[in-house]
């Protein structure tokens, strides 16, 4: 199991849970239902990326190390790119 990927995955999931709770309890009264739906979609993407990193850390021993690095990089880029895109 890759310790670094496990940490990134767990951190990503922790952030997703925090953002989801903030959206459900903190934003609900202040934004439109459409904006809340967009927030929820972003949080789901964050969750899926974190879950993907954890699964890659656990079961990623079959592919070549290069393939694992590429997948990890794409998951991390997606994690950081989607929130930036949703803000603009």
C-alpha positions in Angstrom: 0.0 0.0 0.0 1.3 3.4 -1.0 1.4 5.6 2.2 1.6 8.9 0.3 -1.5 8.1 -1.8 -3.3 6.8 1.2 -2.7 10.2 3.0 -3.8 12.2 -0.1 -6.9 10.0 -0.5 -7.9 10.2 3.2 -7.3 14.0 3.2 -9.4 14.4 0.1 -12.2 12.4 1.6 -12.0 14.4 4.8 -12.2 17.7 2.9 -15.2 16.3 0.9 -17.1 15.5 4.1 -16.3 18.9 5.6 -17.4 20.7 2.4 -20.5 18.6 2.2 -21.5 19.4 5.7 -20.8 23.1 5.1 -23.0 23.1 2.0 -25.8 21.3 3.8 -25.8 23.3 6.9 -24.0 26.6 6.1 -24.9 27.4 2.6 -28.4 26.1 2.3 -30.1 29.3 3.6 -27.8 31.6 1.6 -27.7 30.3 -2.0 -30.1 29.3 -4.6 -31.1 25.6 -5.0 -29.2 25.6 -8.4 -26.0 26.9 -6.7 -26.4 24.3 -3.9 -26.7 21.6 -6.5 -23.5 22.7 -8.2 -21.8 22.7 -4.7 -23.1 19.1 -4.2 -21.7 18.0 -7.6 -18.3 19.5 -6.7 -18.3 17.8 -3.4 -19.2 14.4 -5.0 -16.3 14.9 -7.5 -14.0 15.6 -4.6 -15.2 12.4 -2.9 -14.7 10.3 -6.0 -11.2 11.5 -6.5 -10.3 10.7 -2.8 -11.9 7.3 -3.1 -10.0 6.7 -6.3 -6.7 7.6 -4.6 -7.4 5.2 -1.8 -8.3 2.4 -4.1 -5.2 3.0 -6.2 -3.1 3.0 -3.0 -4.7 -0.3 -2.0 -5.0 -2.2 -5.2 -2.5 -0.4 -7.5 0.2 -3.0 -7.3 -0.7 -4.7 -10.6 0.0 -1.9 -13.1 3.4 -0.5 -13.8 4.8 2.2 -11.4 4.6 4.7 -14.3 0.9 3.9 -14.8 0.2 4.4 -11.1 2.1 7.7 -11.1 0.0 8.9 -14.1 -3.2 7.9 -12.5 -2.3 9.5 -9.2 -1.3 12.7 -10.9 -4.6 12.8 -12.8 -6.6 12.2 -9.7 -4.7 15.1 -7.9 -5.0 17.4 -10.9 -8.8 16.7 -11.0 -9.1 17.4 -7.3 -7.5 20.8 -7.6 -8.9 21.7 -11.1 -12.6 21.2 -10.5 -12.9 23.6 -7.5 -11.0 26.3 -9.4 -13.2 25.9 -12.5 -16.4 26.1 -10.4 -15.3 29.4 -8.8 -14.7 31.2 -12.1 
